[in-house]
Amino acid sequence: MRKKIISVVCFLLAVFVSHGIAADSAPFFFLQLSDPQFGFIDNNKSISAETEAMNKAVTAINQLKPPFVVITGDFVNNSKSKEQIAAYKSMIAQIDSSVKVYMIPGNHDIGKVSRASIDNYKKNYGETHFSFRYGDCTFIGIDSNIIKEEDKEREEVQFKWLEQELQKTKDARFKFVFTHCSVFLKRMDEPVNYSNFSLPMREKYVRLFQKYGVNAIFAGHLHNNAYGKVGNMEMITIGPVGKVLGTGYQGMNLVKVYPDRFISEFIALNQFPKEVVMSDPATKTTESMSRVRFKSIRNLVMAGYQGWFNTPEDGAGLGWKHFEKEKEFKPGKCTIDLWPDVSEYEKTYETAFKLPDETPAKVFSSYDASTTDLHFKWMKQYGIDGVFMQRFVVSIRNQKGKDNYNKILNNAVLSAEKYDRAICLMYDLSGMEAGEEDILIRDWKELCEKYKLVSRNNNHYVYHHGKPLVAVWGIGFNDRRKYGYEQVKKIIDFLKSEGCSILVGVPTHWRTLTIDAVSDTRLLELVKQADIVHPWLVGRFDNNTYEPYRKSIEEDIKWCKANGKDYMPVLFPGFSWHNMKKDAPQNMIPRLGGRFFWKQVKGAVDAGAESLYLAMFDEIDEGTAFFKCTNTPPVGESSFITYEGEAPDHYLWLAGEAAKYLRGELRSSRMPVR
């Protein structure tokens, strides 16, 4: 037995290799591809489809010429097929000689682990493991087959070698590990399946990786994309070059490595850029990315923040803005359906409304810095990552409205920095007329140049793909708006010229150009120019009619992945605008203690959403607020809904739980109970 172990050790040590590549620590990029799997699409009868896909991949590689590429297994479908092996090797041979190619085996490349199957792999492709340095970064590839099959002797040898390699990485800026099968897909405690490690192996390897500060693990095998995180270590599973499964799409992973960060982006084969720009010359800000706190919208749960409530005594000179109806705010005349819980506010304002105990009911003003500070404090306390600050073009037409919004935005920026929250601007085009797109253009320039919105030293503004993110809401709705394609195109062209990433707020049925969307294919042209798609879903369904919309979200995500776009769905806790709309029933879409909201959380995340938008943090006009509202509102001529006896902070807490579910930190998909 001892001789057998020694022979296995000697054999496996022979296949471990260590390469060094000379490079400095300047920014660089590399490509990861996985699962070309020649023969899989047509069940080993043909390889034409895989050849076509791999040709696209090789063309992109030769166009971009990265210093190296990593292929994470399943080159062929049948490890014994000479035709499939020859076809794959022929494609690899076409990669430019300046590009180093590193490979690790998939389960289809080796089959059942044995001395003979490993020898066969080595004869066809070379070594099964690798370790190399590029600049001051370390790259290690391992064979997941012996881990999945729990081939104890070989696995122990690999583990010992792996730890020895990691011990050499103390001075490495970034440490990346590559494996065919994912250690886990989304959560450490997820059930064991064909596409992840067993629980003991999962814990064993994650413990090792965390001990030595591995930054990310890259895998394939799933033929789809998945993302998880444990501590600061990311688990990135990419889709295939070959056959797709589920909502996956054919593509490659582009990884940009900067001195202080790395950005991983899976891009569809037909969307691959002709060049990779590491420092965007189009960006007109001088922002150092090292000062940017939020470098991607992915994994964030963001709330919409109206910030539009004023009182006559707050100093803004706007009266009871967004409280009043027909210029009055008194019983029988108001627009709000929820009453805020103001017990923690530093400044409050008496109203003509009476509480059940006959004392005057009070409200807050969004204009006060203390209000904004409290709201951001709640975000940090409950785990909401940040907000999209709503900025209505119609509200910045005149100086008084603009001054009000500038003050609120400035308060929010300071509070975001204080409480380490993300902040992003969302321009709402509702009510805008043709020609007023220039108001938005001038405003963005002023916010960047005069107020340094995206280039502060302590920068909490959201970036995406290395660029400041700007949301433009209200594109493609068929409700007879006074602006259209030309005005929106001008806005998008301008923001792109400013070096921005763009989120477009579109109708629910944007993809099919039906129902609430314009029947104009140019809408899809605009969407394809953006980076993130954000359909508006508020009020479209209730707890009983959600299922068709869940399916629509799945199809939306599939479209976005095929077109290289990110997707940010809208989630809302309930809906009511009885006091605003004369004929609207009160509590039109009940909250059901949070069950309605949680159904949307589970539906969106399970469909593949990588970020969530909560509508809205402070929207009491339409009854969608997440912040603290009272269960004992004023009584009398105007009636108000409540949180149905749930604590005032119930939806703030539930929003934080949604963030945990998105990031794979909850053990169950069931609605949490406090």
Summary of the structure (lengths in Angstrom):
residues: 674
radius of gyration: 27.4
end to end distance: 54.9
largest distance: 91.6
contacts: 2330
relative contact order: 0.09
helix: 32%
strand: 21%
